[in-house]
Amino acid sequence: MPNMRNTKNPMPSQEPLVRAHNFTEVALGYSEAMALDEAQRCLNCKNSPCVQGCPVNIHIPNFITRIREGDFEGAYQIISADSALPAVCGRVCPQESQCEKYCVRGIKGEPVGIGRLERFVADYHIAQGTGEAFLPEKNGHKVAVVGSGPAGLTCAGDLARKGYDVTVFEALHVAGGVLSYGIPEFRLPKAIVKGEIQGLERMGVKFLTNMVIGRVLSIQELMEEEGFEAVFIGSGAGLPKFMNIPGENLKGVYSANEFLTRVNLMKAYEPNANTPIQHAQHVTVVGGGNVAMDAARCALRLGAASVTIVYRRSLEELPARKEEVEHAMEEGIVFKLLNNPVELIGDDDRNVVKMRCIRMELGEPDASGRRRPIEVPGSEFELETDCVIMALGTSPNPLIKSTTEGLGTHKWGGIITDEDGLTTCQGVYAGGDAVTGAATVILAMGAGKKAAAAMDRYIQSKS
């Protein structure tokens, strides 16, 4: 009989006042008993509405059934048949707006903790070291993947399973893309990312780092000189946006991209780190998305006495995951909502010392469906700060666009593709943030999966 309790098993986690001062993982994961109990809450619905909400179409009721039976490795194999990154998705995927959103148990209570169960079986698989590496028979075809973020890793994994000789070109010195440089250790341990990449390497995928495509090699050179029959562009959206207000060029003003890269990839929190970073006392983060939460929580862990998030809408409009907002609040981060910066003020040495803000009120909904923020005349005030982090979103880097003849892009920089990921260049596909702008890990994975299938059809049609 199903467990008809209306609430999920809560996720064990570090105490807020403890975790606010370390970079170890906040969420501790389900125990075996908790996973078995949570799996009993699944009704194993005939039409599986949860699967419809998963961008990579994991057979969710099937893997949960295996958990109920105590076959945790079997559950992992079901997930990994459709997902290249189970341990990653179980931690950072916004299940509440995807698979769990459609869970029948969510109608009269909380949905089944699908993401927490996915993490459990992925961690079990890693801990047990079970399962032999799958070594597919080579099919004699060669493909390139540009970028080793979630879209690129998924595309590479799917093509490798089909027997392709896959080479991934990564611009940075470490593979993983946003999983390595963007998401903090306390949300996604880098050992998890490294393990997923090593799994692809065991399948024969080659990773070449420090390879800036568009500078070292062009897309045309990959195909015409290096012999790749198709290319997937999954280069992400790493170009930060700014407000263009006075004072943004002052010392102590970071883009969230730079700040998080120094912390996550360069490990600036370690005592002997080689990368410089400001250990400020009063940090202000502008923005309300997951990146803003990550930046604020990193600043706190670097020793800031106070961290404030300034966001121009209300709590209801915050785009960050509810869980991340709650964790930030628990850790003591201050939210100054319905406020917007209009100027950054520096001292005689050009160090930022104050942020001038104006209060906002919400008007009618805009094109995004959220109520439009409107300035309240005469409501300006000043906020003391010695470090400002702009977490306002990102757009695709224009390098590949500017060096690839015939590659169509939107005015805002995203690569134009059809529904299968095909660009305006023959044999060149794209997906993830390079196409959509900054989005979620799982949506990028879905795009990489779809493009891999299309690339396979394209190459096989020529054989």
C-alpha positions as CSV (number, residue, x, y, z in Angstrom):
1,M,0.0,0.0,0.0
2,P,1.3,3.5,-0.8
3,N,2.3,5.8,2.0
4,M,-0.4,8.5,1.9
5,R,1.4,11.0,4.2
6,N,1.0,14.5,2.7
7,T,4.5,15.7,3.4
8,K,7.9,14.8,2.0
9,N,10.6,13.5,4.1
10,P,12.6,16.6,4.9
11,M,16.1,16.9,3.6
12,P,18.7,16.7,6.4
13,S,21.1,19.6,6.2
14,Q,23.8,21.5,8.2
15,E,22.6,23.9,10.8
16,P,22.4,27.5,9.3
17,L,24.9,29.1,11.7
18,V,27.4,26.3,11.0
19,R,27.1,26.1,7.3
20,A,27.3,29.9,6.8
21,H,31.0,29.6,7.6
22,N,32.0,26.6,5.5
23,F,31.9,25.5,1.9
24,T,30.9,21.9,2.5
25,E,27.6,20.7,1.1
26,V,24.5,22.1,2.8
27,A,22.1,19.3,2.1
28,L,23.3,16.0,3.5
29,G,21.1,13.6,1.5
30,Y,18.5,11.0,2.4
31,S,19.3,7.9,4.4
32,E,18.3,4.5,3.1
33,A,15.3,4.4,5.4
34,M,14.2,7.9,4.3
35,A,14.5,7.0,0.7
36,L,12.5,3.8,1.1
37,D,9.8,5.7,3.0
38,E,9.6,8.5,0.4
39,A,9.4,6.0,-2.5
40,Q,6.3,4.6,-0.8
41,R,4.6,7.9,-1.4
42,C,4.6,7.4,-5.2
43,L,1.3,6.2,-6.6
44,N,2.9,4.8,-9.7
45,C,0.3,6.6,-11.8
46,K,-0.7,4.9,-15.1
47,N,-0.2,8.0,-17.2
48,S,3.0,9.2,-15.4
49,P,2.4,13.0,-15.4
50,C,5.7,13.6,-13.7
51,V,7.6,12.3,-16.8
52,Q,5.9,15.0,-18.9
53,G,7.6,17.6,-16.8
54,C,11.1,16.2,-17.2
55,P,13.1,17.8,-20.0
56,V,15.1,14.5,-20.5
57,N,12.1,12.2,-20.0
58,I,13.4,10.0,-17.2
59,H,11.0,7.1,-16.4
60,I,10.4,8.4,-12.9
61,P,7.8,5.9,-11.6
62,N,10.0,3.1,-12.8
63,F,13.1,4.2,-10.9
64,I,11.0,4.9,-7.8
65,T,9.6,1.4,-8.0
66,R,13.1,0.0,-8.0
67,I,13.9,2.0,-4.9
68,R,10.8,0.6,-3.2
69,E,12.1,-2.9,-4.0
70,G,15.5,-2.0,-2.5
71,D,17.2,-2.2,-6.0
72,F,19.1,1.1,-5.8
73,E,21.6,0.3,-8.5
74,G,18.7,-0.7,-10.8
75,A,17.1,2.6,-10.1
76,Y,20.3,4.4,-11.0
77,Q,20.5,2.5,-14.3
78,I,17.0,3.6,-15.2
79,I,17.8,7.2,-14.6
80,S,21.2,7.1,-16.3
81,A,19.6,5.6,-19.5
82,D,18.2,9.1,-20.1
83,S,20.3,11.5,-18.0
84,A,24.1,11.9,-18.3
85,L,24.3,13.7,-14.9
86,P,22.1,12.1,-12.2
87,A,24.1,13.2,-9.2
88,V,24.1,16.8,-10.6
89,C,20.4,17.0,-11.4
90,G,19.5,15.5,-8.1
91,R,21.1,18.5,-6.5
92,V,20.5,21.5,-8.7
93,C,17.5,20.7,-10.9
94,P,14.4,22.8,-10.1
95,Q,12.1,19.8,-9.7
96,E,9.5,22.0,-8.1
97,S,8.7,23.6,-11.4
98,Q,9.2,20.5,-13.5
99,C,8.6,16.8,-12.6
100,E,7.3,17.5,-9.1
101,K,5.0,20.2,-10.4
102,Y,2.9,17.5,-12.1
103,C,3.0,14.9,-9.3
104,V,-0.5,13.9,-8.4
105,R,0.5,13.8,-4.7
106,G,1.0,17.6,-5.0
107,I,-2.7,18.2,-5.4
108,K,-3.6,17.8,-1.8
109,G,-0.1,17.9,-0.2
110,E,3.5,17.9,-1.1
111,P,4.7,16.1,-4.2
112,V,7.0,13.1,-4.0
113,G,10.6,14.2,-3.4
114,I,11.7,13.0,-6.9
115,G,14.9,15.1,-6.9
116,R,15.9,13.9,-3.5
117,L,15.4,10.3,-4.5
118,E,17.4,10.9,-7.7
119,R,20.2,12.2,-5.6
120,F,20.0,9.3,-3.2
121,V,20.4,6.6,-5.9
122,A,23.2,8.6,-7.7
123,D,25.1,8.9,-4.5
124,Y,24.5,5.2,-3.7
125,H,26.0,4.3,-7.1
126,I,29.0,6.5,-6.5
127,A,29.6,5.2,-3.0
128,Q,29.3,1.5,-4.1
129,G,31.4,1.9,-7.2
130,T,29.0,-0.4,-8.9
131,G,28.5,-0.9,-12.6
132,E,31.1,-1.5,-15.3
133,A,32.0,1.3,-17.7
134,F,30.0,1.0,-20.9
135,L,32.4,0.8,-23.9
136,P,30.3,1.1,-27.1
137,E,31.6,-0.3,-30.3
138,K,32.9,2.6,-32.5
139,N,30.9,3.4,-35.6
140,G,33.7,5.2,-37.5
141,H,32.3,8.7,-37.3
142,K,33.8,11.7,-35.6
143,V,32.0,14.6,-33.9
144,A,33.0,17.7,-31.9
145,V,31.3,19.3,-28.9
146,V,32.1,22.9,-28.1
147,G,31.7,23.6,-24.3
148,S,31.7,21.1,-21.4
149,G,28.7,22.4,-19.5
150,P,25.4,20.4,-19.1
151,A,24.4,20.7,-22.7
152,G,27.8,19.7,-24.1
153,L,28.2,16.8,-21.6
154,T,24.8,15.4,-22.4
155,C,25.3,15.6,-26.1
156,A,28.8,14.1,-25.8
157,G,27.5,11.2,-23.6
158,D,24.5,10.4,-25.9
159,L,26.8,10.4,-29.0
160,A,29.5,8.3,-27.3
161,R,26.9,5.6,-26.4
162,K,26.0,5.4,-30.1
163,G,29.6,4.7,-31.0
164,Y,30.8,8.1,-32.1
165,D,34.4,9.3,-31.6
166,V,33.6,12.4,-29.5
167,T,36.0,15.3,-28.6
168,V,34.9,18.1,-26.2
169,F,36.6,21.4,-26.5
170,E,36.5,23.5,-23.3
171,A,37.8,27.1,-23.1
172,L,38.7,27.0,-19.4
173,H,41.4,24.9,-17.8
174,V,38.8,22.6,-16.1
175,A,35.9,20.8,-17.7
176,G,32.3,21.2,-16.4
177,G,31.3,24.6,-17.7
178,V,28.8,26.4,-15.3
179,L,28.8,23.2,-13.1
180,S,32.4,24.0,-12.3
181,Y,32.7,27.8,-12.4
182,G,29.1,28.9,-11.5
183,I,27.6,26.7,-8.9
184,P,29.2,26.8,-5.4
185,E,30.8,23.8,-3.7
186,F,28.1,23.9,-0.9
187,R,25.4,23.3,-3.5
188,L,27.3,21.0,-5.9
189,P,30.6,19.5,-4.8
190,K,33.1,19.6,-7.6
191,A,34.0,16.0,-6.9
192,I,30.6,15.1,-8.2
193,V,31.2,17.0,-11.4
194,K,34.6,15.5,-11.8
195,G,33.1,12.0,-11.3
196,E,30.5,12.6,-14.0
197,I,33.2,13.7,-16.5
198,Q,35.4,10.8,-15.6
199,G,32.4,8.5,-16.4
200,L,32.3,10.0,-19.9
201,E,36.0,9.6,-20.3
202,R,35.7,5.9,-19.5
203,M,33.2,5.7,-22.4
204,G,35.9,7.2,-24.7
205,V,35.0,10.9,-24.7
206,K,38.1,13.1,-25.1
207,F,38.3,16.4,-23.3
208,L,40.6,19.2,-24.5
209,T,40.8,22.2,-22.1
210,N,42.2,25.7,-22.8
211,M,40.7,25.4,-26.3
212,V,38.9,28.7,-27.1
213,I,36.9,27.8,-30.2
214,G,36.8,31.0,-32.3
215,R,40.4,31.7,-31.4
216,V,42.5,28.5,-31.4
217,L,40.3,26.9,-34.0
218,S,37.1,28.1,-35.8
219,I,34.0,26.0,-36.4
220,Q,34.9,25.7,-40.1
221,E,38.4,24.5,-39.2
222,L,37.0,21.8,-36.9
223,M,35.0,20.5,-39.9
224,E,37.2,21.2,-42.9
225,E,40.7,20.6,-41.4
226,E,40.2,18.4,-38.3
227,G,37.7,16.0,-39.9
228,F,34.7,16.4,-37.6
229,E,31.5,15.5,-39.5
230,A,29.2,17.5,-37.2
231,V,29.7,20.0,-34.4
232,F,27.5,20.8,-31.4
233,I,27.9,24.3,-29.9
234,G,27.1,24.3,-26.2
235,S,29.3,27.3,-25.2
236,G,26.8,28.7,-22.7
237,A,26.0,32.3,-21.8
238,G,29.0,33.7,-20.0
239,L,28.8,37.4,-21.0
240,P,27.6,39.3,-17.9
241,K,25.0,42.1,-18.0
242,F,25.4,45.4,-16.1
243,M,23.0,48.2,-15.2
244,N,25.0,51.0,-16.8
245,I,24.6,53.2,-13.8
246,P,27.3,55.7,-12.5
247,G,30.0,54.1,-10.5
248,E,29.9,50.5,-12.0
249,N,33.6,50.9,-12.8
250,L,34.6,51.5,-9.2
251,K,37.0,49.1,-7.3
252,G,35.1,46.5,-5.5
253,V,32.3,46.1,-8.1
254,Y,32.2,42.5,-9.6
255,S,30.0,40.8,-12.1
256,A,28.6,37.6,-10.5
257,N,30.4,35.6,-13.2
258,E,33.8,36.9,-12.2
259,F,33.1,36.6,-8.5
260,L,31.7,33.0,-8.6
261,T,34.5,31.9,-11.0
262,R,37.1,33.1,-8.6
263,V,35.4,31.4,-5.7
264,N,34.3,28.1,-7.4
265,L,36.8,27.4,-10.1
266,M,39.8,29.1,-8.6
267,K,38.9,28.2,-5.0
268,A,39.4,31.7,-3.6
269,Y,38.1,30.5,-0.2
270,E,41.2,28.4,0.4
271,P,43.9,30.1,2.5
272,N,46.6,29.8,-0.2
273,A,44.5,30.5,-3.3
274,N,46.3,32.1,-6.2
275,T,43.4,34.2,-7.4
276,P,42.7,37.5,-5.8
277,I,39.3,38.3,-4.3
278,Q,38.1,41.0,-2.0
279,H,37.2,39.8,1.5
280,A,34.7,42.6,2.1
281,Q,32.9,43.5,5.3
282,H,29.6,44.8,3.8
283,V,28.6,43.1,0.5
284,T,25.6,44.1,-1.6
285,V,24.3,41.7,-4.3
286,V,22.0,43.1,-7.0
287,G,19.6,40.6,-8.5
288,G,17.1,38.0,-7.4
289,G,17.9,34.8,-9.3
290,N,19.8,31.7,-8.2
291,V,23.1,33.3,-9.2
292,A,22.4,36.2,-6.8
293,M,21.7,33.7,-4.0
294,D,24.9,31.8,-4.8
295,A,27.0,35.0,-4.8
296,A,25.5,36.3,-1.6
297,R,26.0,33.0,0.2
298,C,29.6,32.7,-1.0
299,A,30.3,36.3,0.2
300,L,29.0,35.3,3.6
301,R,31.2,32.3,3.7
302,L,34.2,34.4,2.8
303,G,33.8,36.3,6.0
304,A,31.5,39.3,5.3
305,A,29.9,40.8,8.4
306,S,26.8,41.6,6.5
307,V,25.4,40.6,3.1
308,T,22.4,42.3,1.5
309,I,20.4,41.4,-1.6
310,V,18.8,44.3,-3.4
311,Y,16.0,43.4,-5.8
312,R,13.5,45.6,-7.5
313,R,10.5,43.4,-7.1
314,S,8.8,41.7,-4.1
315,L,9.5,38.3,-2.6
316,E,6.7,36.7,-4.7
317,E,8.5,37.7,-7.9
318,L,12.0,36.4,-6.9
319,P,13.1,34.1,-9.7
320,A,15.4,32.1,-7.5
321,R,14.4,28.6,-6.2
322,K,12.3,28.8,-3.1
323,E,14.8,26.4,-1.3
324,E,17.7,28.7,-2.1
325,V,15.9,31.8,-0.9
326,E,15.0,30.0,2.3
327,H,18.6,28.8,2.9
328,A,19.9,32.4,2.3
329,M,17.4,33.8,4.8
330,E,18.3,31.1,7.4
331,E,21.9,32.0,7.0
332,G,21.3,35.7,7.9
333,I,21.4,37.3,4.5
334,V,19.3,40.5,4.4
335,F,16.8,41.1,1.6
336,K,16.0,44.7,0.6
337,L,13.1,44.1,-1.7
338,L,11.3,46.7,-3.9
339,N,14.5,48.7,-4.2
340,N,16.8,49.4,-7.1
341,P,20.3,50.9,-7.4
342,V,20.7,54.2,-9.2
343,E,24.3,55.0,-8.5
344,L,27.5,53.6,-6.8
345,I,29.5,56.1,-4.9
346,G,33.3,55.9,-4.3
347,D,35.9,57.4,-2.1
348,D,39.0,59.3,-3.1
349,D,40.8,56.0,-3.9
350,R,37.9,55.0,-6.3
351,N,36.7,52.2,-3.8
352,V,33.0,51.8,-3.7
353,V,31.6,52.9,-0.3
354,K,27.9,53.5,-0.9
355,M,25.0,52.5,-3.1
356,R,22.3,55.0,-3.8
357,C,18.9,53.2,-4.2
358,I,15.4,54.2,-5.0
359,R,12.3,52.5,-3.6
360,M,10.0,50.7,-6.1
361,E,6.3,49.8,-6.2
362,L,4.7,47.2,-8.5
363,G,2.5,48.2,-11.4
364,E,0.8,46.1,-14.1
365,P,2.4,42.9,-15.4
366,D,5.1,43.2,-18.1
367,A,6.0,40.8,-21.0
368,S,7.4,38.3,-18.5
369,G,4.1,38.1,-16.7
370,R,5.6,39.7,-13.5
371,R,4.3,43.0,-12.2
372,R,6.4,45.9,-13.6
373,P,8.5,47.8,-10.9
374,I,8.0,51.5,-10.9
375,E,10.2,54.1,-9.1
376,V,8.7,56.0,-6.2
377,P,9.6,59.7,-6.6
378,G,11.6,61.2,-3.8
379,S,12.4,57.9,-2.1
380,E,16.1,57.7,-2.7
381,F,18.4,56.5,0.2
382,E,22.0,55.4,0.6
383,L,23.3,52.0,1.6
384,E,26.8,51.5,3.1
385,T,28.8,48.9,1.2
386,D,32.4,48.1,0.3
387,C,31.7,45.4,-2.3
388,V,28.9,45.2,-5.0
389,I,28.2,42.0,-7.0
390,M,26.0,42.5,-10.1
391,A,23.9,39.3,-10.6
392,L,21.7,40.6,-13.4
393,G,21.9,37.7,-15.9
394,T,24.1,36.8,-18.8
395,S,24.0,36.5,-22.6
396,P,25.9,34.3,-25.0
397,N,29.5,35.3,-25.7
398,P,29.7,36.8,-29.2
399,L,33.1,35.1,-30.1
400,I,31.7,32.1,-32.0
401,K,29.1,34.2,-33.7
402,S,31.7,36.7,-34.9
403,T,34.1,33.9,-36.2
404,T,31.6,31.5,-37.8
405,E,30.5,32.5,-41.3
406,G,26.8,32.1,-41.9
407,L,25.9,31.4,-38.3
408,G,22.6,33.1,-37.6
409,T,21.9,34.7,-34.2
410,H,19.2,36.7,-32.6
411,K,19.7,40.4,-31.9
412,W,20.4,39.6,-28.2
413,G,23.1,37.1,-29.2
414,G,21.5,33.7,-29.0
415,I,22.2,31.2,-31.8
416,I,19.2,30.6,-34.1
417,T,18.3,26.9,-34.3
418,D,15.4,24.8,-35.5
419,E,13.5,22.5,-33.0
420,D,16.2,19.8,-33.4
421,G,19.1,22.2,-32.6
422,L,20.3,22.7,-36.2
423,T,21.8,26.1,-36.8
424,T,21.9,28.0,-40.1
425,C,25.2,26.2,-40.9
426,Q,25.1,22.6,-42.3
427,G,26.2,20.0,-39.8
428,V,26.4,22.6,-37.0
429,Y,24.0,22.2,-34.1
430,A,23.6,24.2,-30.9
431,G,21.7,24.1,-27.6
432,G,21.5,25.2,-24.0
433,D,22.3,28.8,-22.8
434,A,24.1,29.6,-26.1
435,V,20.7,29.4,-27.8
436,T,18.2,30.3,-25.0
437,G,20.2,32.6,-22.8
438,A,20.8,31.7,-19.2
439,A,18.4,28.9,-18.1
440,T,18.5,25.8,-16.0
441,V,20.9,22.8,-16.1
442,I,18.2,20.3,-17.0
443,L,16.8,22.4,-19.9
444,A,20.4,22.6,-21.3
445,M,20.6,18.8,-20.9
446,G,17.4,18.4,-22.8
447,A,18.7,20.5,-25.6
448,G,21.9,18.5,-25.8
449,K,20.0,15.3,-25.9
450,K,17.7,16.4,-28.7
451,A,20.7,17.7,-30.7
452,A,22.6,14.5,-30.3
453,A,19.7,12.5,-31.8
454,A,19.5,15.0,-34.7
455,M,23.3,14.8,-35.3
456,D,23.1,11.0,-35.4
457,R,20.3,11.1,-38.0
458,Y,22.3,13.7,-40.1
459,I,25.5,11.7,-40.1
460,Q,23.8,8.3,-40.7
461,S,21.8,9.8,-43.6
462,K,25.1,10.7,-45.3
463,S,26.7,7.2,-44.8
